[in-house]
Amino acid sequence: MTKLKLGPIADDKPVRISVELPAALHRDLTDYGRLLAEGGTPVQPAKLIVPMLERFVATDRGFAKARRPKS
């Protein structure tokens, strides 16, 4: 099994946004979704964007430090 940073994708009610992705990034997201599915139905690239951004923001130490209240 491939160790990926994302776990299972929650099936939450979506909010529609529009974003343009470079073709290479779309291919990478498609491959990631295929690997994340472990042989099942591949996860569509649009479903990966939110969890990836959430993970990025949650693990960005500089962002967390900048958000801390100044005392």
Kinemage of the C-alpha trace (Angstrom):
@kinemage 1
@onewidth
@group {chain A} dominant
@subgroup {mainchain}
@vectorlist {calphas} color= white
{ca met a 1} P 0.000 0.000 0.000
{ca thr a 2} L 1.255 3.468 -0.896
{ca lys a 3} L 1.645 5.863 2.067
{ca leu a 4} L -0.207 9.048 1.149
{ca lys a 5} L -0.637 12.214 3.212
{ca leu a 6} L -4.406 12.238 2.694
{ca gly a 7} L -6.719 9.730 4.263
{ca pro a 8} L -10.289 8.930 3.227
{ca ile a 9} L -12.182 11.848 1.677
{ca ala a 10} L -15.298 12.922 3.593
{ca asp a 11} L -18.469 13.086 1.534
{ca asp a 12} L -19.581 16.560 2.642
{ca lys a 13} L -22.047 18.815 0.878
{ca pro a 14} L -19.977 20.624 -1.756
{ca val a 15} L -19.695 24.337 -2.386
{ca arg a 16} L -19.221 25.222 -6.041
{ca ile a 17} L -16.075 27.105 -7.015
{ca ser a 18} L -14.319 27.491 -10.313
{ca val a 19} L -10.568 27.125 -10.643
{ca glu a 20} L -8.212 26.577 -13.557
{ca leu a 21} L -5.457 24.028 -13.069
{ca pro a 22} L -2.406 23.427 -15.214
{ca ala a 23} L -2.786 20.188 -17.180
{ca ala a 24} L 0.207 18.621 -15.411
{ca leu a 25} L -1.327 19.286 -11.984
{ca his a 26} L -4.652 17.822 -13.120
{ca arg a 27} L -2.844 14.657 -14.258
{ca asp a 28} L -1.072 14.456 -10.897
{ca leu a 29} L -4.371 14.859 -9.024
{ca thr a 30} L -5.960 12.182 -11.209
{ca asp a 31} L -3.096 9.800 -10.404
{ca tyr a 32} L -3.312 10.681 -6.699
{ca gly a 33} L -7.040 9.954 -6.691
{ca arg a 34} L -6.418 6.604 -8.351
{ca leu a 35} L -3.781 5.674 -5.768
{ca leu a 36} L -5.927 6.894 -2.873
{ca ala a 37} L -8.774 4.627 -4.009
{ca glu a 38} L -6.588 1.502 -3.644
{ca gly a 39} L -8.167 -0.255 -6.622
{ca gly a 40} L -11.693 1.046 -5.992
{ca thr a 41} L -13.410 3.930 -7.710
{ca pro a 42} L -10.842 6.699 -8.220
{ca val a 43} L -11.376 9.922 -6.281
{ca gln a 44} L -12.050 12.781 -8.689
{ca pro a 45} L -9.475 15.615 -8.666
{ca ala a 46} L -12.078 18.163 -7.518
{ca lys a 47} L -12.679 16.090 -4.344
{ca leu a 48} L -8.960 16.179 -3.506
{ca ile a 49} L -8.511 19.943 -3.551
{ca val a 50} L -10.247 20.768 -0.241
{ca pro a 51} L -8.583 18.037 1.872
{ca met a 52} L -5.206 18.911 0.384
{ca leu a 53} L -5.652 22.600 1.159
{ca glu a 54} L -6.928 21.812 4.676
{ca arg a 55} L -3.901 19.610 5.312
{ca phe a 56} L -1.553 22.243 3.922
{ca val a 57} L -3.013 25.000 6.127
{ca ala a 58} L -3.142 22.752 9.208
{ca thr a 59} L 0.533 21.804 8.910
{ca asp a 60} L 1.953 25.205 7.914
{ca arg a 61} L 3.932 26.240 10.999
{ca gly a 62} L 4.525 29.768 9.733
{ca phe a 63} L 0.782 30.256 9.246
{ca ala a 64} L 0.001 28.882 12.719
{ca lys a 65} L 2.618 31.134 14.288
{ca ala a 66} L 1.310 34.215 12.462
{ca arg a 67} L -2.258 33.457 13.629
{ca arg a 68} L -1.339 33.232 17.304
{ca pro a 69} L -2.568 36.188 19.333
{ca lys a 70} L 0.170 38.663 20.160
{ca ser a 71} L 0.588 39.100 23.909
